[in-house]
Amino acid sequence: MADTTPVSLGKLDPKIPTGPIEKRWEKHRFEMKLVNPANKRKHTILIVGTGLAGASAAASLSELGYKVKVFCIQDSPRRAHSIAAQGGINAAKNYANDGDSVYRLFYDTVKGGDFRSRESNVYRLAEISRAIIDHCVALGVPFAREYGGMLDTRSFGGAQVSRTFYARGQTGQQLLLGAYSSMMRQVEKGACEMYPRREMLDLVQVDGMARGITVRNLITGEIESYVGDSVLLCTGGYGNAYYLSTNAMNSNASASWRCHRKGAYFANPCFTQIHPTCIPRSGDYQSKLTLMSESLRNDGRVWVPKSKGDKRPPQQIPESERDYYLERLYPSFGNLVPRDVASRQAKFRVDEGRGVGPSGESVYLDFADSIKRLGKDAISEKYGNLFDMYAKITDENPYEQPMRIYPAVHYTMGGLWVDYNLMSTIPGLHVLGEANFSDHGANRLGASALMQGLADGYFVIPYTLGHYIASTKMEKVDTTHDAFKASREEVSVRLNKLLNIKGKRPVDEIHKELGNIMWDLVGMSRTEAGLKDAIAKIRTLRKEFWSNVHVTGEPNFKNSELEKAGRVADFLELGELMATDALERNESCGGHFREEYQTPDNEARRDDEKYSHVTAWEFTGSNDSAAWKPNKEPLTFEYVKPSQRSYK
Amino acid sequence: MSDKKMNLNLKVWRQAGPQAKGHFQEIQATDVSEHMSFLEMLDVVNDNLVRKGEETIEFDHDCREGICGSCAMVINGNPHGPDRATTTCQLHMRRFKDGESITIEPFRAKSFPILKDLVTDRSAFDRIQKAGGYISANTGSAQDANNIPVPKKKADLAFASATCIGCGACVAACKNASAALFVSAKISHLALLPQGEAERSERALGMVAQMDAEGFGACTNTGACSASCPVEISLENIARMNREFMFASLKKK
C-alpha cells in the first residue's frame, strides 16, 4: 500500500503517519518524543470531565508521573454520564472464534460510520480495543462470565461476530467505576488532584497555546483559575442541544463551545445519533428520555400493525396483521440493522400513521417469541434491570406486553476537530472521547463509544501528550498573568449579564423551544427548507433568550438556574451551527439524512465525490455574534473501499 | 394510558447555605401528572418559582435513570421515597394521591453536611474509595483477560456488590448514620475477585479506618440500609466486610 502523501492542510493537518495501516500506530509511537520520567512531574495537565475518557486519562497520566488536576461538574467524578451506558464494549479478541479480527472491527467501524471517519484513527481504535479489555479485567471490572470462568461476549447492534463484552446492562457503570477507582488510587498517592463541582467556563491561551482554564466553583460561585501545560477536554457530547435526549440533565457542550469560540474548529456538528430504542415521551413536563439498550434487539422483534390507526392492544393483534418491518426490509440483518437505519424506519412507520401508543409515536419491541423459546428466566437474566426500569417508568410489564419504543437523541459523532494525536486546532488543547469527532464518522456502532473513550484515555493520550510536552517550549505562567485575569473578567461579565436580563421566561422553557426546533427540523430527517427555517428560528430564539430570559438566584452561591442559562446560551449557537452544517452537507450519510438525497427505497444516498471530507467549522463571530467559516479535511479510503451500505 | 392530575402540598427543606439555619417551606404543587417522575414534579415547581421571581429548590440530579447516584432526598421519611429498589429520579407520581402532603428533606448525616436546600456534601465516599477501593494495576501491565478465569458464580456475586451507585441512601436510612453498606459493597466486590487478592487485607483495613475517620456511625445490623438501597445491595456484604476486616487485623498482628 502506498504511503499517504503529506499535503499542506494548514491547521487541519491530521498528522496521519505513513506506511501500511497496521504499522502506523506502532511506527508513530516510536517516532514520538518521550518526556524524561524525572521531568514528567514538572508538567501539570488539566483534565476536564471524569467520564471514561477523562478518568482513564487521569489515571494513566498520573501513573506516568505527570501532575494531574481533574475537574468535574458533579459532586463526585464517579457520576459522569458514561455511568449510564448499558450495552457493552467492543473488542477484537475473537474469543468466540467466529472470525473476528482487528481488521474486521476496523472494517465494520469504517463501514458503519458510512465512510466519513479517518481510516487510520479507526484502525488504531480497533488495535487498542483488545488491551482495554485486558486492563479493565485487571482493574476488577466484573464482566459477564461463562460457567468455565471465561469472559462471555455477545453480538451487538448490527455486528455479525460476537465481540461485545458486557456487565449485565450496566457496562458503562462498571467500566467507569474501574477507571474512577484507578484515578482515586492516584489521588491517594498525591499524583492527581480532584476538583469536583467545578464548571469550566473558559479556556486560557498564552502565546496561542492552551495554558489554563477558568472555572466556576458551583457551590461558592467563585471564579477560579488553573494553570497547566496542556488541557484535556473530556466533556462528552452535545445531544442536549435537543433538550430531550438520553444524556444526563447536566451534560452540556459549554466547555467545548468556549474552546470553539477561542479557535478550536468544530467538526461535523450535524452528525448526531438518534438511538432507535428509547422509552417514548409521555408529556410536556418530560425532562429526559431513557434508553433501552439495543442489546434488546437481539431477542426482541420490532413491529407495528399492518393497518393504519389500529388501536387494539398489541396482544389482540394477530400475527397475520403485524408488520415486522425490519425483518421484512432487511432479511439478513433483521432487527439488528445499525442504529441510523432502525431509527429512520421507525420514523417512517410513525409518519405512515402506523405508530402505536397513546401519542402514536412509538413502535413495539416484542419479547413474546424469545420468552417462549428461552423461558422468562433466561430473558430476565439478560435484561432484568432493563425490564424493571421500563416497568418503573411506564407502569407496563414488558414480560406480558411488548415494550413501546421510539428513537431519541443519544450520541453525537461530531465534536471538536482533532488530529491523529487528539490535539485540536489550538496547540495544547487535546480532546478525548465523545467530545472529539474522529472515530465514528457519520454513525457510531453500538458498543463503540465505551471503546473509544477508554482507548483515548488509557492508550492514546499517554503517548501523544508526551510528544507535545517534549516538543513544545513554553514560558512559566501563573494565575496573575494577564490572560488569566482577562478570562476571569470575561466570565464574570457574562454571568452577570445573564443574571441581569430579568426577563419573563425560565431557562428551561427556552431550552425546550430550541429542542423542538432541533428535533423537528434538524432531527432524524432534514430538508433544505427545514434547515433554513431552523436557522432563522434559532437566531430569533437566541435574541429572545438574551432579552427575555429570567435567571433567579445569586452568582455567589449554588445556583442551578445560572448554570443552565450559560449552557443554553451556548446550545443556542451550537444549534445554529448544527443546522448550518446539515445544510452545507448535500448528501445523506449515517445519522445525517437529507430527504433530497435518498435512494428509491429510502436509504441514505452518499455523495463521495463532493462530500468525502470532514467539515471543520471555524468560529468567525465576535463576543455578541455568531458566524462561521467551513474548512475541509479530505478523507481518503485506501483500505475499505466506499460502497453503498447494504443490510438487506 | 390514563393521565390523572393531582394537587400536592409539599413541605420542602430550604437552607440558604452550609452555615444558615434551615426551615420547611410549604409549597403547593398543582396539576401534577401521574406519569411525571418525582424530579419532573420538582422541575414544574421550580418553573413556577422562577416565574414568580423566587429562588428555585436546589437538588442534586443528573442521569435520571437511576444509575449515577446523584439524586438524594428523603421523601416522607424514606431515603428515595416509598418504593423499594427505586431512586428518587425513578419514583413516579402515580405512587401518590391527590391532596397528599409530602415532606422532602436532604439526606441527614453528620458526615454529609448540607450545602444548600436538598444538596449535601458526600465527598466522604470519595475519600473512603481512595483509601483502598481499587486494584493497583497500572495501564499497560495487564495480561490477556482470559488468563484469569473467574467462576461465573463468583463473578455474579462480585457484580452484585459492584452495582452500588454510591448515593448514600444507606447512610441516610441508618439511625447511626453508618456507611457500612457502601464500604462493604466495594470491599466485597474486590475481595470476591482473584484480581483483588493481593491487596485484600490493606483494602479492608484502609477503607474501614477511613470510614471511621469520616465520622460515620457504627453498624448495629438493623438492615435499614439494605431495605432503602435503590440497587438492593445485600446485607451479606457487611458480614463479608467484618470477616475481611477481622482476618486482616489478625494477619497484621
Interface residues (C-beta under 8 A of the other chain):
Chain A: S56 A59 S60 E63 Q74 D75 S76 P77 R78 R79 A80 H81 I83 A84 K93 Y95 A131 I133 D134 H135 C136 V137 A138 L139 G140 P142 F143 A144 R145 E146 Y147 G148 G149 M150 L151 A167 R168 Q170 Q173 Q174 L177 Y180 S181 S182 M184 R185 V187 E188 M194 P196 I219 A248 M249 N250 S282 G283 Y285 Q286 S287 K288 T290 L291 G357 P358 D388 M389 K392 I393 D395 Y458 F459 P462 K504 P506 V507 D508 E509 H550 T552 G553 F557 K558 N559 S560 E561
Chain B: M1 D3 A16 G17 S33 H35 M36 S37 L39 E40 M41 D43 V44 D47 L49 V50 R51 G53 E54 E55 T56 E58 D60 H61 D62 C63 R64 E65 G66 I67 C68 G69 S70 D83 A85 T86 Q90 H92 R94 L115 K116 V119 D121 R122 S123 F125 D126 Q129 K130 A131 G133 Y134 I135 S136 A137 N138 T139 G140 S141 A142 Q143 D144 A145 N146 I148 P149 V150 P151 K152 A155 D156 A158 F159 A162 T163 I165 G166 H189 L190 L193 Q195 G196
